[in-house]
Amino acid sequence: MPENTIASKTFDYKLPNKMFDSSDSDGLTASATYNGPDKVYVFVDTDGDNKGKRIRSPGELTERDEGADVPVPVGTTRVEVTLADDPLMMAIFRVADSTIVTNDQTTVTETYGDYTIKYNGKPEIGETYVDESECVYDLDAKTWSAGYKTSPVDWDDIILQRDSQLEASDGKISPDMPDAVKTPWVTYRQALRDLPTVYKKGESDEVEAWKVEFPLAPDTKAE
């Protein structure tokens, strides 16, 4: 059985103007180092609605998997992806036994009222680009395209979740309840109502929805 050739490469990748933005007009980049198998084989649909997208099974195959010789599934094309030519795609594919490190990483800390969020100053490849299943291979140009991820939530989602948590806690307070039990729930429910104000919803400096942290309910168990 053949063995994988292990290689390392440091490369730059593009960043959007800000997290989950669709534009990279600011020309931002970050540096990453890949270490692992130097090539991988994937199969993409040759035609149809998913033309150029990789199929789920088989997944990415390496030299050790004899990926160059595995029979090509009907309706697909085998594509060899190499570290030398396309390190970004090798990183996106998250090849088995590989590591990807973002170089000179920093941490950003932001505080909004009682909430503090920390995130990477240089978005990592997995945070920046769509999953491998959404990448498209141009069969004619023999090139890959990988779009930027979009935010997993927007403010409509935040408000829906906030309202749901308010509704779920409606029955947690009763007039005859001791203050020691009632006050934490009153405080929690007010914090939920205050979320749009704390995160400046609708203002010129509105905080992106993905940064919003929710207050913990008084009956939340510590992990």
BAFIMI-8965 format. One line per 8 residues: number of its first residue (from 1); their letters; for each residue x, y, z of N, C-alpha, C. Coordinates in nm, 3 decimals. Example, Ala and Ser with C-alpha at 12.3 -4.5 7.8 and 13.67 -1.06 7.14 Angstrom:
1> as> 1.319 -0.569 0.780 1.230 -0.450 0.780 1.320 -0.330 0.780 | 1.285 -0.225 0.708 1.367 -0.106 0.714 1.290 0.003 0.787
//
This chain:
1> mpentias> 0.085 -0.120 0.000 0.000 0.000 0.000 0.089 0.125 0.000 | 0.061 0.219 -0.088 0.142 0.342 -0.092 0.121 0.426 0.033 | 0.219 0.507 0.062 0.210 0.598 0.176 0.195 0.742 0.126 | 0.137 0.825 0.208 0.123 0.967 0.172 0.258 1.037 0.179 | 0.278 1.129 0.087 0.393 1.218 0.094 0.352 1.338 0.179 | 0.422 1.361 0.288 0.388 1.470 0.379 0.467 1.594 0.342 | 0.399 1.705 0.333 0.464 1.831 0.294 0.408 1.945 0.377 | 0.478 2.056 0.375 0.436 2.176 0.447 0.444 2.296 0.354
9> ktfdyklp> 0.347 2.385 0.369 0.349 2.506 0.286 0.282 2.621 0.361 | 0.347 2.736 0.359 0.289 2.859 0.413 0.238 2.943 0.298 | 0.116 2.991 0.311 0.054 3.065 0.201 -0.038 3.172 0.256 | -0.068 3.270 0.173 -0.163 3.376 0.208 -0.300 3.343 0.152 | -0.404 3.381 0.225 -0.540 3.366 0.173 -0.616 3.496 0.195 | -0.710 3.521 0.106 -0.786 3.646 0.112 -0.886 3.644 0.227 | -0.914 3.763 0.278 -1.015 3.781 0.381 -1.119 3.881 0.333 | -1.245 3.863 0.374 -1.345 3.966 0.344 -1.316 4.090 0.427
17> nkmfdssd> -1.381 4.200 0.392 -1.357 4.326 0.463 -1.386 4.314 0.613 | -1.483 4.232 0.648 -1.511 4.199 0.787 -1.576 4.061 0.788 | -1.585 4.002 0.905 -1.639 3.868 0.916 -1.776 3.857 0.851 | -1.792 3.757 0.765 -1.917 3.725 0.696 -1.957 3.829 0.591 | -1.865 3.916 0.553 -1.891 4.011 0.445 -1.871 3.938 0.313 | -1.934 3.987 0.208 -1.918 3.926 0.075 -1.811 3.995 -0.007 | -1.762 4.109 0.040 -1.664 4.187 -0.036 -1.525 4.177 0.027 | -1.423 4.171 -0.059 -1.285 4.175 -0.011 -1.210 4.292 -0.075
25> sdgltasa> -1.284 4.401 -0.096 -1.229 4.518 -0.165 -1.115 4.584 -0.087 | -1.105 4.558 0.043 -0.998 4.618 0.123 -0.864 4.548 0.102 | -0.865 4.435 0.034 -0.741 4.364 0.006 -0.677 4.298 0.126 | -0.757 4.260 0.225 -0.703 4.198 0.345 -0.661 4.053 0.319 | -0.555 4.011 0.386 -0.509 3.873 0.375 -0.462 3.823 0.511 | -0.449 3.693 0.522 -0.389 3.630 0.639 -0.297 3.520 0.589 | -0.211 3.474 0.677 -0.115 3.370 0.642 -0.145 3.243 0.721 | -0.136 3.129 0.653 -0.157 3.001 0.719 -0.049 2.903 0.676
33> tyngpdkv> -0.026 2.804 0.759 0.069 2.698 0.726 -0.002 2.564 0.731 | 0.005 2.493 0.619 -0.055 2.360 0.607 0.056 2.257 0.621 | 0.027 2.152 0.696 0.120 2.039 0.705 0.040 1.910 0.696 | 0.073 1.827 0.599 -0.001 1.703 0.582 0.023 1.644 0.445 | -0.065 1.552 0.402 -0.051 1.492 0.269 -0.042 1.598 0.161 | 0.043 1.573 0.062 0.068 1.677 -0.039 -0.032 1.675 -0.154 | -0.123 1.580 -0.153 -0.226 1.578 -0.257 -0.348 1.500 -0.209 | -0.459 1.526 -0.273 -0.582 1.456 -0.241 -0.663 1.442 -0.370
41> yvfvdtdg> -0.747 1.341 -0.374 -0.831 1.317 -0.492 -0.977 1.327 -0.450 | -1.054 1.402 -0.528 -1.197 1.415 -0.502 -1.273 1.388 -0.631 | -1.400 1.357 -0.617 -1.485 1.333 -0.734 -1.595 1.438 -0.736 | -1.611 1.503 -0.850 -1.713 1.606 -0.865 -1.812 1.564 -0.972 | -1.936 1.612 -0.958 -2.037 1.581 -1.060 -1.999 1.645 -1.193 | -2.013 1.568 -1.299 -1.975 1.615 -1.432 -2.083 1.702 -1.494 | -2.209 1.676 -1.461 -2.321 1.751 -1.518 -2.428 1.771 -1.411 | -2.538 1.838 -1.453 -2.652 1.854 -1.364 -2.643 1.974 -1.273
49> dnkgkrir> -2.738 1.981 -1.180 -2.746 2.096 -1.089 -2.623 2.109 -1.000 | -2.557 1.999 -0.972 -2.439 2.001 -0.884 -2.309 1.990 -0.962 | -2.313 2.028 -1.087 -2.192 2.020 -1.170 -2.075 2.092 -1.103 | -1.964 2.021 -1.092 -1.845 2.080 -1.033 -1.836 2.067 -0.882 | -1.944 2.021 -0.817 -1.941 2.003 -0.672 -1.903 1.860 -0.638 | -1.826 1.845 -0.534 -1.779 1.711 -0.498 -1.892 1.627 -0.442 | -1.885 1.498 -0.467 -1.985 1.407 -0.415 -1.946 1.368 -0.272 | -2.042 1.318 -0.198 -2.016 1.286 -0.057 -1.939 1.156 -0.040
57> spgelter> -1.969 1.060 -0.126 -1.903 0.930 -0.112 -1.860 0.877 -0.248 | -1.731 0.843 -0.264 -1.628 0.854 -0.160 -1.589 0.998 -0.133 | -1.535 1.021 -0.015 -1.488 1.155 0.020 -1.350 1.179 -0.036 | -1.275 1.266 0.030 -1.139 1.294 -0.017 -1.052 1.170 0.003 | -0.977 1.135 -0.101 -0.889 1.018 -0.095 -0.744 1.063 -0.113 | -0.656 1.003 -0.037 -0.514 1.035 -0.046 -0.440 0.926 -0.123 | -0.309 0.942 -0.135 -0.228 0.837 -0.198 -0.242 0.706 -0.122 | -0.245 0.715 0.010 -0.259 0.595 0.093 -0.390 0.523 0.064
65> degadvpv> -0.492 0.600 0.025 -0.622 0.542 -0.011 -0.624 0.494 -0.155 | -0.510 0.511 -0.225 -0.501 0.478 -0.368 -0.604 0.559 -0.448 | -0.614 0.686 -0.411 -0.713 0.774 -0.474 -0.697 0.791 -0.623 | -0.575 0.774 -0.673 -0.552 0.790 -0.817 -0.605 0.672 -0.896 | -0.631 0.559 -0.828 -0.669 0.437 -0.898 -0.810 0.388 -0.866 | -0.874 0.450 -0.769 -1.011 0.410 -0.735 -1.102 0.432 -0.856 | -1.188 0.335 -0.889 -1.279 0.354 -1.003 -1.361 0.482 -0.989 | -1.376 0.553 -1.098 -1.450 0.680 -1.097 -1.599 0.650 -1.098
73> pvgttrve> -1.674 0.699 -0.998 -1.819 0.677 -0.998 -1.884 0.734 -1.124 | -1.987 0.668 -1.170 -2.058 0.711 -1.291 -2.108 0.854 -1.274 | -2.088 0.936 -1.377 -2.137 1.073 -1.376 -2.047 1.170 -1.303 | -1.926 1.126 -1.268 -1.834 1.214 -1.196 -1.699 1.223 -1.267 | -1.620 1.317 -1.223 -1.484 1.336 -1.273 -1.388 1.337 -1.154 | -1.278 1.264 -1.168 -1.177 1.265 -1.063 -1.093 1.392 -1.076 | -1.070 1.460 -0.963 -0.989 1.582 -0.962 -0.876 1.563 -0.862 | -0.754 1.586 -0.907 -0.639 1.582 -0.818 -0.612 1.724 -0.768
81> vtladdpl> -0.606 1.739 -0.638 -0.577 1.869 -0.577 -0.442 1.857 -0.507 | -0.350 1.946 -0.540 -0.216 1.937 -0.481 -0.185 2.059 -0.394 | -0.103 2.035 -0.295 -0.061 2.143 -0.207 0.021 2.246 -0.283 | 0.099 2.200 -0.378 0.184 2.291 -0.454 0.102 2.392 -0.533 | -0.011 2.346 -0.589 -0.090 2.433 -0.676 -0.208 2.500 -0.606 | -0.264 2.437 -0.504 -0.387 2.490 -0.444 -0.391 2.464 -0.294 | -0.304 2.531 -0.219 -0.301 2.509 -0.073 -0.431 2.547 -0.003 | -0.500 2.649 -0.055 -0.626 2.689 0.009 -0.727 2.576 0.005
89> mmaifrva> -0.741 2.512 -0.111 -0.838 2.403 -0.120 -0.795 2.284 -0.034 | -0.667 2.258 -0.025 -0.620 2.151 0.062 -0.661 2.181 0.207 | -0.653 2.307 0.245 -0.693 2.346 0.381 -0.844 2.336 0.398 | -0.919 2.378 0.297 -1.065 2.371 0.305 -1.112 2.227 0.314 | -1.044 2.137 0.242 -1.081 1.995 0.244 -1.048 1.928 0.378 | -0.965 1.993 0.460 -0.930 1.938 0.591 -0.888 1.792 0.579 | -0.788 1.771 0.497 -0.740 1.636 0.467 -0.700 1.563 0.595 | -0.734 1.435 0.603 -0.698 1.356 0.721 -0.549 1.364 0.748
97> dstivtnd> -0.514 1.370 0.875 -0.374 1.377 0.920 -0.306 1.507 0.880 | -0.383 1.611 0.857 -0.324 1.741 0.824 -0.354 1.841 0.935 | -0.272 1.945 0.944 -0.295 2.054 1.036 -0.286 2.185 0.959 | -0.367 2.281 0.998 -0.363 2.414 0.938 -0.356 2.515 1.053 | -0.254 2.596 1.052 -0.234 2.695 1.157 -0.235 2.834 1.096 | -0.316 2.923 1.152 -0.315 3.063 1.110 -0.199 3.132 1.181 | -0.111 3.191 1.104 0.011 3.249 1.160 -0.016 3.386 1.223 | 0.058 3.413 1.331 0.049 3.543 1.400 -0.095 3.577 1.438
105> qttvtety> -0.167 3.476 1.487 -0.307 3.497 1.524 -0.318 3.592 1.643 | -0.424 3.669 1.644 -0.454 3.760 1.754 -0.597 3.736 1.800 | -0.629 3.789 1.917 -0.765 3.777 1.970 -0.823 3.916 1.990 | -0.945 3.934 1.941 -1.016 4.060 1.959 -1.116 4.043 2.073 | -1.119 4.137 2.166 -1.213 4.135 2.277 -1.302 4.259 2.268 | -1.432 4.238 2.268 -1.527 4.350 2.264 -1.627 4.334 2.378 | -1.663 4.443 2.440 -1.757 4.441 2.552 -1.878 4.527 2.520 | -1.994 4.470 2.543 -2.121 4.541 2.523 -2.203 4.522 2.650
113> gdytikyn> -2.212 4.627 2.731 -2.283 4.613 2.858 -2.215 4.509 2.945 | -2.291 4.408 2.984 -2.238 4.300 3.068 -2.183 4.184 2.986 | -2.181 4.198 2.855 -2.142 4.087 2.769 -2.004 4.112 2.706 | -1.923 4.009 2.704 -1.791 4.018 2.642 -1.777 3.906 2.540 | -1.733 3.942 2.421 -1.712 3.843 2.316 -1.567 3.848 2.273 | -1.511 3.731 2.247 -1.374 3.720 2.196 -1.378 3.641 2.065 | -1.302 3.688 1.969 -1.295 3.617 1.841 -1.159 3.640 1.777 | -1.129 3.561 1.677 -0.999 3.570 1.611 -0.983 3.701 1.535
121> gkpeiget> -0.870 3.766 1.556 -0.841 3.888 1.481 -0.818 3.859 1.334 | -0.770 3.740 1.306 -0.751 3.695 1.168 -0.839 3.572 1.149 | -0.953 3.589 1.084 -1.043 3.475 1.067 -0.971 3.355 1.005 | -0.988 3.239 1.066 -0.925 3.120 1.014 -0.996 3.073 0.887 | -0.930 2.986 0.813 -0.985 2.943 0.685 -1.124 2.881 0.703 | -1.140 2.799 0.806 -1.269 2.736 0.830 -1.378 2.835 0.868 | -1.340 2.949 0.923 -1.436 3.054 0.958 -1.469 3.142 0.838 | -1.377 3.147 0.743 -1.386 3.243 0.633 -1.457 3.187 0.510
129> yvdesecv> -1.423 3.065 0.474 -1.471 3.009 0.348 -1.580 2.905 0.370 | -1.665 2.890 0.267 -1.773 2.792 0.273 -1.715 2.652 0.287 | -1.798 2.559 0.331 -1.754 2.421 0.345 -1.722 2.362 0.209 | -1.643 2.254 0.211 -1.598 2.194 0.085 -1.713 2.151 -0.006 | -1.827 2.116 0.055 -1.941 2.071 -0.025 -2.000 2.183 -0.111 | -1.968 2.308 -0.077 -2.020 2.422 -0.152 -1.919 2.480 -0.251 | -1.796 2.430 -0.248 -1.696 2.476 -0.343 -1.725 2.416 -0.481 | -1.690 2.489 -0.584 -1.722 2.445 -0.721 -1.594 2.437 -0.804
137> ydldaktw> -1.581 2.326 -0.875 -1.467 2.306 -0.964 -1.510 2.333 -1.107 | -1.441 2.424 -1.175 -1.468 2.454 -1.315 -1.398 2.349 -1.400 | -1.476 2.261 -1.460 -1.419 2.150 -1.535 -1.343 2.195 -1.658 | -1.377 2.311 -1.712 -1.307 2.361 -1.831 -1.180 2.435 -1.792 | -1.191 2.527 -1.697 -1.075 2.605 -1.654 -0.984 2.527 -1.559 | -1.040 2.419 -1.502 -0.967 2.336 -1.405 -0.922 2.418 -1.284 | -1.015 2.497 -1.234 -0.988 2.579 -1.115 -1.104 2.567 -1.018 | -1.074 2.589 -0.890 -1.176 2.586 -0.786 -1.220 2.727 -0.750
145> sagyktsp> -1.344 2.740 -0.710 -1.393 2.865 -0.653 -1.453 2.835 -0.516 | -1.416 2.917 -0.419 -1.466 2.900 -0.283 -1.515 3.035 -0.233 | -1.643 3.045 -0.204 -1.700 3.171 -0.159 -1.680 3.193 -0.010 | -1.710 3.315 0.033 -1.702 3.347 0.175 -1.829 3.302 0.247 | -1.814 3.263 0.371 -1.930 3.226 0.450 -2.016 3.348 0.480 | -2.145 3.325 0.493 -2.237 3.430 0.536 -2.269 3.408 0.683 | -2.318 3.512 0.747 -2.347 3.503 0.890 -2.452 3.396 0.918 | -2.431 3.316 1.022 -2.529 3.212 1.054 -2.659 3.267 1.113
153> vdwddiil> -2.657 3.393 1.157 -2.777 3.454 1.214 -2.787 3.600 1.171 | -2.909 3.652 1.171 -2.928 3.795 1.152 -3.013 3.846 1.268 | -3.044 3.975 1.265 -3.117 4.031 1.379 -3.259 3.976 1.391 | -3.319 3.937 1.281 -3.451 3.874 1.290 -3.442 3.745 1.371 | -3.335 3.668 1.349 -3.316 3.545 1.425 -3.297 3.575 1.574 | -3.221 3.680 1.603 -3.196 3.716 1.742 -3.326 3.752 1.813 | -3.408 3.833 1.747 -3.535 3.875 1.808 -3.627 3.755 1.828 | -3.631 3.665 1.731 -3.714 3.545 1.745 -3.669 3.461 1.865
161> qrdsqlea> -3.539 3.444 1.879 -3.488 3.367 1.991 -3.514 3.439 2.123 | -3.496 3.571 2.123 -3.522 3.648 2.244 -3.668 3.633 2.286 | -3.759 3.649 2.190 -3.902 3.638 2.221 -3.937 3.498 2.269 | -3.873 3.398 2.211 -3.898 3.260 2.252 -3.854 3.237 2.396 | -3.740 3.295 2.432 -3.691 3.279 2.569 -3.777 3.356 2.669 | -3.829 3.470 2.627 -3.922 3.543 2.713 -4.048 3.462 2.736 | -4.100 3.403 2.629 -4.221 3.323 2.641 -4.197 3.201 2.729 | -4.081 3.139 2.713 -4.049 3.019 2.791 -4.035 3.049 2.939
169> sdgkispd> -4.003 3.173 2.972 -3.982 3.209 3.113 -4.103 3.278 3.175 | -4.213 3.290 3.100 -4.333 3.357 3.150 -4.381 3.296 3.282 | -4.378 3.164 3.290 -4.433 3.097 3.407 -4.336 3.082 3.523 | -4.220 3.144 3.511 -4.119 3.129 3.616 -4.139 3.226 3.733 | -4.230 3.321 3.717 -4.251 3.423 3.821 -4.396 3.420 3.867 | -4.415 3.423 3.998 -4.549 3.432 4.055 -4.547 3.533 4.170 | -4.663 3.598 4.198 -4.668 3.704 4.300 -4.622 3.658 4.438 | -4.650 3.531 4.474 -4.618 3.484 4.609 -4.478 3.424 4.619
177> mpdavktp> -4.400 3.442 4.516 -4.265 3.385 4.513 -4.170 3.469 4.599 | -4.082 3.405 4.676 -3.984 3.482 4.756 -3.895 3.566 4.664 | -3.858 3.685 4.712 -3.776 3.774 4.631 -3.645 3.709 4.588 | -3.589 3.624 4.675 -3.462 3.560 4.642 -3.474 3.471 4.519 | -3.593 3.421 4.495 -3.617 3.336 4.377 -3.667 3.420 4.260 | -3.754 3.517 4.291 -3.816 3.597 4.185 -3.720 3.696 4.120 | -3.640 3.764 4.199 -3.555 3.871 4.146 -3.462 3.825 4.033 | -3.395 3.710 4.045 -3.309 3.668 3.934 -3.385 3.650 3.803
185> wvtyrqal> -3.511 3.604 3.812 -3.590 3.587 3.690 -3.635 3.721 3.633 | -3.669 3.813 3.721 -3.705 3.948 3.674 -3.585 4.011 3.604 | -3.469 3.998 3.663 -3.346 4.054 3.605 -3.315 3.989 3.471 | -3.329 3.859 3.464 -3.303 3.785 3.340 -3.396 3.830 3.229 | -3.525 3.842 3.259 -3.621 3.881 3.157 -3.598 4.025 3.110 | -3.557 4.112 3.202 -3.526 4.249 3.161 -3.402 4.251 3.072 | -3.305 4.166 3.102 -3.184 4.159 3.020 -3.219 4.114 2.878 | -3.313 4.023 2.865 -3.358 3.980 2.733 -3.422 4.097 2.658
193> rdlptvyk> -3.505 4.173 2.726 -3.571 4.287 2.662 -3.469 4.394 2.621 | -3.361 4.403 2.697 -3.261 4.507 2.672 -3.162 4.473 2.561 | -3.163 4.349 2.513 -3.062 4.309 2.414 -3.053 4.403 2.294 | -3.165 4.441 2.231 -3.153 4.531 2.115 -3.087 4.664 2.150 | -3.112 4.715 2.271 -3.050 4.841 2.312 -2.902 4.823 2.339 | -2.868 4.717 2.410 -2.727 4.692 2.444 -2.642 4.677 2.318 | -2.697 4.608 2.218 -2.622 4.584 2.095 -2.656 4.683 1.983 | -2.726 4.790 2.021 -2.749 4.904 1.932 -2.821 4.867 1.803
201> kgesdeve> -2.920 4.780 1.814 -2.997 4.742 1.697 -3.062 4.864 1.634 | -3.047 4.877 1.503 -3.108 4.987 1.429 -3.029 5.115 1.429 | -2.917 5.119 1.503 -2.834 5.239 1.506 -2.724 5.230 1.401 | -2.659 5.342 1.377 -2.555 5.345 1.274 -2.438 5.253 1.307 | -2.416 5.229 1.437 -2.307 5.140 1.479 -2.362 5.010 1.537 | -2.471 4.962 1.477 -2.532 4.837 1.519 -2.430 4.724 1.520 | -2.433 4.644 1.625 -2.341 4.531 1.637 -2.394 4.415 1.553 | -2.303 4.348 1.482 -2.346 4.235 1.399 -2.412 4.128 1.485
209> awkvefpl> -2.515 4.066 1.430 -2.595 3.970 1.506 -2.513 3.852 1.557 | -2.410 3.811 1.483 -2.333 3.694 1.525 -2.254 3.719 1.653 | -2.241 3.846 1.692 -2.168 3.878 1.814 -2.258 3.880 1.938 | -2.388 3.871 1.920 -2.481 3.884 2.031 -2.472 3.765 2.126 | -2.456 3.795 2.254 -2.457 3.693 2.360 -2.587 3.707 2.438 | -2.649 3.594 2.470 -2.774 3.596 2.546 -2.745 3.580 2.695 | -2.828 3.642 2.779 -2.811 3.621 2.924 -2.845 3.477 2.959 | -2.784 3.427 3.066 -2.812 3.292 3.111 -2.932 3.292 3.205
217> apdtkae> -3.022 3.198 3.184 -3.138 3.185 3.272 -3.091 3.144 3.412 | -3.162 3.187 3.516 -3.121 3.155 3.653 -3.109 3.006 3.681 | -3.184 2.923 3.608 -3.178 2.779 3.632 -3.080 2.708 3.540 | -2.996 2.785 3.472 -2.894 2.724 3.386 -2.788 2.657 3.472 | -2.759 2.532 3.441 -2.660 2.459 3.518 -2.520 2.491 3.466 | -2.429 2.511 3.558 -2.290 2.539 3.519 -2.229 2.417 3.453 | -2.154 2.440 3.347 -2.091 2.329 3.276 -1.960 2.291 3.345
//
